[in-house]
Structure formats: C-alpha cells, structure tokens
Amino acid sequence: MHERGVARADLTPHYDTRLLMLCGVPLHSSRRAEHTMGMPQTAHYWTPDEVRALPADGRRYEVIAGELLVTPAPGFPHQEAVVLVVEALREYLQRTKAGHAAISPADLTLEPGALVQPDAFVVGLVAGRRPRDWADIERLLLAIEVLSPSTARADRTVKRRLYQRAGVPEYWIIDLEARLVERWRPGDERPEILTEQLEWVPEPGIAPLTIDLAAFFGRVFDSAP
C-alpha cells in the first residue's frame, strides 16, 4: 500500500565557509542576496578534481553542475539506517545476482562535471562480478540517501534531478523523522510515498526485495514498530 504525496519544503544546504574562503570563493551574508536585483554576484564553479583535492576532514564533498555540496558527519540513526538497508540489499542480491550494493565514500561520475557519493547504492555487475574500480561502474541500478536537515535540499532537488537525468531506475530518500521512504523514478514530478512496505524489482522475472518499513524504522531507533 502506498499513497501519492508531495515532498515537504526543502531546507538550506550546508556549506563549509572555511573551505570556500581558502579557495577564494566570495561569500555573502545571505544566499538570498544572489537573487537580489542590482547586486551582481560571482560564484566559483567547482570541478570534480577540485573536490577530490579537498582535505579528508570527516565531511562528504560532492559537486553537481559546479555547485559544491558539503555534508557533515552523520548521526547514529543515519548510519544505522544505511547499515540496515545495505544488509537487506546484499542478502537479496547475493541470492538473485542482480547487482552489488555498496556505501560511500565513493567516486561516482554520472554526468560530466559531477561527482556524487550516495549514502548507499546498487551497481550492475561487470562480467558477472562486482566492479573493481570506480571507473568500472557504468550505471546505477538504485541510489539511496538518508535524509538529514543539512542535506534535505540537495537530496530532494539537486541530487534527485541528477539521478533522474542519469536514468537511475529508482532513487530512495529515507526520511527518518517521518518514518517513510520517498521513491523517485526518471520522469517523476512527485515521489511515491511509502509508509508500510517497500518493494524493489531490479530485473523483470525475479522475486522482489520486500522491506517492512515499520520493522525497519523500529530497528533504526531500537524500538518496537
């Protein structure tokens, strides 16, 4: 069972101003000033190579269409959700041989000028085996982000549009606060909102992966569903 719904309002992304100043990027007192008439602004266009050169400081750095996305270290429920969903995916994929599930850090280039690191993702097999290098990954079968206040805007807009442009068959946004999953497919203008059960069929003719969402969120928060 599921119901259609509209994603809630996006939140402002987190930017590491210390790094931006080091790289000579002009800063403004408010991002809304960028849209104020009569106040011309300049912005640094980030590249994947620049992002790869940033220091390993516990944050996750991504770039899409020149925009730098900075994600702080996640909280414990976030990490528990990633572990649990990947455990379910790996057990299923070992049986079906339909792909390989992995987690970030990652180095995925889904279009020129982009470097993304989904919380979890599934890639196709290469000659029947999991990829040996990031360059071996030709496509994603599934991308997953676990929502947090600092990533909501990027997850629901910037990254969602990238995954849709790249033709990723399904993109799941796991909303821990609302205890639901938003499922996006290429061409969708609104997500499918799942609150009871999540089913995934990576290839026609194989049995689906089924996740009981009440039980899943109960395990994430170590509580009864």
PyMOL commands that set and color helices and strands:
alter all, ss='L'
color gray80, all
select helices_A, chain A and resi 17-22+31-35+48-52+76-96+134-136+152-165+213-220
alter helices_A, ss='H'
color red, helices_A
select strands_A, chain A and resi 3-4+60-64+67-71+100-103+120-123+140-146+170-175+180-184+192-194+197-200+209-212
alter strands_A, ss='S'
color yellow, strands_A
deselect
rebuild
show_as cartoon
